[in-house]
Amino acid sequence: MALRGNLRDFTITQLLNLINLAKKTGTLVIESPGDVAWVAFREGKLAYAQIGKEDNSLAAILQRSNKISAAQYRMIKERANQMNDKELGLLLINAGYLNQTDILDSLQQYFIGVVRRLFTWVEGYFHFEADQLPPADHIPMRIDLENLIIEGARQLREWEQLQEEIPSLDMALKFMDRPGTNLRNINLSVEEWRVVSYVNPKNTMRQIAHATKMNDLEIRRVVYGLLQAGLVEIVRPGGVPLTNQRMFPTTNKDEQKSLVNRLINRIRTI
């Protein structure tokens, strides 16, 4: 099966479906404008996934899934850095730190998470390297694709709807003169507050996405929620550089609450 093309013509979900139906073994290489991903399969099942230079060693994955602490992760990196993932996995199991289920569940969640991130990639090129297997030092996985394909199809429908509602990210946002929601009961997510802190006719949605490190799908999803809440409206941009306003500087809840209150007061003054 010769798979090579543009993500504008084939979505990630369609590629997964083809690989699943044909029960292919090999690696799908996807190159977006800003990154590259490798997704390996064995007989149509997900075996391995990586984006860019992200640390996807077993130790890093276990630390992200809270199976080991940050201190244990550092100790492993210092004392067992020469071990491959298979050797490290056996060491952790034999030492009684983890069991096989802990390790396999963590790997499965991570690889599925990588594929979910790829659902937001709509620009770039791909090619399939037949019979190219995952790195031999990684623990082999066999993850069914059916649920991922269903999830990808749902996200594709959401993407199409959001594109209809917000066709261009080169437009700007401004607060409504009379917000259509009760500000006393306002309940926005951290991501929504980050976007709210940049709402200004001078800032395009594309600039806000860049400042908040969101992809096209994520920024459209947040903006759509703000539009539905009656907080903002889409306007023509002012055409000047992005105004660098503060976002959440830390994860400290008291500091975040203070910033939220200031944002609410700002909206009320409009």
C-alpha positions in Angstrom: 0.0 0.0 0.0 1.7 3.2 -1.2 0.5 6.0 1.2 1.9 9.4 0.5 0.1 12.7 0.2 -1.1 15.9 1.8 -3.2 16.3 5.0 -5.5 18.5 3.1 -6.6 15.5 1.0 -6.4 12.8 3.7 -7.2 13.3 7.3 -5.4 11.5 10.1 -8.6 9.6 10.8 -8.8 8.4 7.2 -5.2 7.2 7.3 -5.8 5.3 10.5 -8.8 3.6 9.0 -6.8 2.5 5.9 -4.0 1.1 8.0 -6.5 -0.6 10.3 -8.5 -2.2 7.4 -5.4 -3.3 5.6 -3.8 -4.6 8.8 -0.5 -2.9 7.8 2.8 -3.1 9.5 5.0 0.0 9.2 5.5 3.6 10.3 3.4 6.6 9.3 5.6 9.7 9.1 3.7 13.0 9.3 5.4 16.3 8.7 3.5 19.5 9.7 4.9 23.0 9.3 6.2 23.0 12.8 6.9 19.4 13.8 7.2 15.8 12.7 5.5 12.7 14.1 6.2 8.9 13.7 3.4 6.5 14.4 4.2 2.8 14.1 1.8 -0.1 13.6 1.9 -3.9 13.7 -0.8 -5.7 11.7 -3.0 -2.7 11.9 -2.6 -2.0 15.6 -0.9 1.0 17.2 2.5 0.0 18.5 4.4 3.2 19.0 4.1 7.0 18.6 6.4 10.0 18.9 6.2 13.7 18.2 9.4 15.6 17.5 12.1 15.4 20.1 9.6 14.9 23.0 11.1 12.5 25.6 9.0 9.3 25.2 11.3 7.1 27.2 9.6 4.7 29.7 10.8 6.7 32.6 9.4 10.0 31.2 6.1 8.4 30.4 5.7 6.8 33.9 6.5 10.2 35.5 3.9 12.0 33.3 1.3 9.4 34.4 2.2 9.8 38.0 3.4 6.2 38.4 6.8 7.4 39.6 7.7 10.7 41.3 9.9 13.4 39.8 12.6 12.4 42.3 12.4 8.8 41.1 12.5 9.9 37.5 15.7 11.8 38.2 17.2 8.8 40.0 16.4 6.6 37.1 17.9 9.0 34.6 21.1 9.2 36.7 21.5 5.5 37.7 19.8 3.6 34.9 20.4 5.9 32.0 22.1 3.1 30.0 19.1 0.8 30.3 16.6 0.5 27.4 12.9 0.6 28.2 12.5 -3.2 28.2 15.3 -3.6 30.8 14.0 -0.7 32.9 10.5 -2.2 32.9 11.7 -5.5 34.1 13.9 -3.8 36.8 10.9 -1.8 38.1 8.6 -4.9 38.2 11.2 -7.2 39.8 12.0 -4.5 42.4 8.3 -4.3 43.3 7.9 -0.6 42.3 5.3 -1.3 39.6 3.5 -4.1 38.0 3.2 -5.0 34.3 -0.3 -3.4 34.1 1.0 -0.1 35.4 3.6 0.0 32.7 1.4 -1.1 29.8 -1.5 1.2 30.8 0.9 4.2 31.0 2.4 3.4 27.6 -1.1 2.9 26.0 -2.4 6.2 27.4 0.7 8.1 26.2 0.6 6.6 22.6 -3.1 7.2 22.3 -2.6 10.8 23.6 0.0 11.4 20.8 -2.4 10.2 18.2 -5.2 12.4 19.6 -2.8 15.4 19.3 -2.4 14.5 15.6 -6.1 14.9 15.0 -5.5 18.7 15.2 -2.9 18.6 12.4 -4.6 19.8 9.2 -1.5 21.1 7.3 1.4 19.0 6.2 2.5 15.9 4.4 2.7 12.2 5.2 4.2 9.0 3.9 4.0 5.4 5.1 7.2 3.4 5.4 6.1 -0.3 5.0 7.6 -2.8 7.3 9.5 -0.1 9.3 9.1 -1.3 12.9 9.2 0.7 16.2 12.6 1.1 17.9 13.7 -2.3 19.1 14.5 -1.0 22.6 10.9 0.1 23.3 8.3 -2.2 24.8 6.0 -3.5 22.0 2.3 -2.5 22.2 -0.8 -3.7 20.3 -3.5 -1.1 20.6 -6.8 -1.4 18.7 -7.5 1.6 16.5 -11.3 1.4 16.3 -12.1 3.7 19.2 -9.4 6.2 18.0 -11.0 6.2 14.6 -14.4 7.0 16.0 -13.0 9.7 18.1 -11.1 11.2 15.2 -14.3 11.2 13.1 -16.1 13.1 15.8 -13.3 15.6 16.1 -13.3 16.1 12.3 -17.0 16.9 12.4 -16.3 19.4 15.2 -13.5 20.9 13.1 -15.7 21.4 10.1 -18.4 23.0 12.2 -15.9 25.4 13.8 -14.5 26.3 10.4 -18.0 27.3 9.3 -18.5 29.4 12.4 -15.0 30.9 12.4 -13.7 30.8 8.8 -10.7 33.0 9.3 -8.3 33.4 12.2 -7.1 36.7 10.8 -10.0 38.5 12.3 -9.9 40.0 15.8 -12.1 39.9 18.9 -13.6 42.6 21.1 -15.8 42.4 24.2 -19.5 42.8 23.7 -20.8 46.2 24.7 -23.5 44.4 26.7 -22.3 40.9 27.5 -25.1 38.3 27.1 -24.2 36.4 30.2 -24.4 36.9 34.0 -20.9 37.8 34.9 -21.4 36.9 38.5 -21.9 33.3 37.4 -19.1 33.3 34.9 -17.2 30.0 34.8 -14.5 29.9 32.2 -11.7 27.4 31.9 -8.0 28.3 32.3 -7.6 28.2 28.5 -10.6 30.6 28.0 -9.2 33.0 30.6 -5.9 33.0 28.8 -7.6 33.9 25.5 -9.8 36.5 27.3 -6.6 38.3 28.6 -5.6 39.0 24.9 -9.1 40.1 23.6 -8.4 43.4 21.9 -9.4 44.6 18.4 -5.6 45.0 17.8 -5.0 41.3 18.2 -6.0 38.7 15.6 -7.1 35.3 16.6 -4.1 33.9 14.9 -1.8 36.1 17.0 -3.7 35.1 20.2 -3.3 31.4 19.2 0.5 31.9 18.8 0.8 33.8 22.1 -1.2 31.1 24.0 0.5 28.2 22.2 -2.8 26.9 20.8 -3.3 25.2 17.5 -6.1 26.2 15.0 -8.6 23.8 16.4 -8.0 24.8 20.0 -8.2 28.5 19.4 -11.4 28.1 17.4 -12.9 25.9 20.1 -12.2 28.5 22.8 -13.4 31.4 20.7 -16.6 29.6 19.8 -17.3 29.1 23.5 -16.8 32.8 24.2 -19.0 33.7 21.3 -21.8 31.4 22.5 -21.5 32.9 26.0 -22.0 36.4 24.5 -18.7 37.7 25.9 -17.0 38.6 22.6 -17.7 39.3 19.0 -15.6 39.0 15.9 -14.4 42.3 14.3 -11.9 43.4 11.7 -8.4 43.7 13.1 -6.7 47.0 13.9 -3.6 45.9 12.0 -1.1 46.6 14.7 1.2 44.1 16.5 0.0 41.9 19.3 -0.5 43.7 22.6 1.4 41.7 25.2 -0.9 41.5 28.1 -0.5 39.2 31.1 -1.7 35.6 31.2 -1.5 33.2 34.2 2.1 33.5 35.3 2.0 30.6 37.7 -0.2 27.7 38.7 -0.7 29.3 42.2 -4.5 29.2 42.7 -4.6 32.5 44.7 -2.7 34.3 42.0 -5.0 32.9 39.3 -8.1 33.9 41.3 -6.8 37.4 41.6 -6.2 37.6 37.9 -9.7 36.2 37.2 -11.2 38.8 39.4 -9.4 41.6 37.6 -10.5 40.2 34.2 -14.1 40.1 35.4 -13.9 43.7 36.6 -12.4 44.7 33.3 -15.3 43.1 31.4 -17.9 44.8 33.7 -16.4 48.2 32.8 -17.1 47.8 29.1 
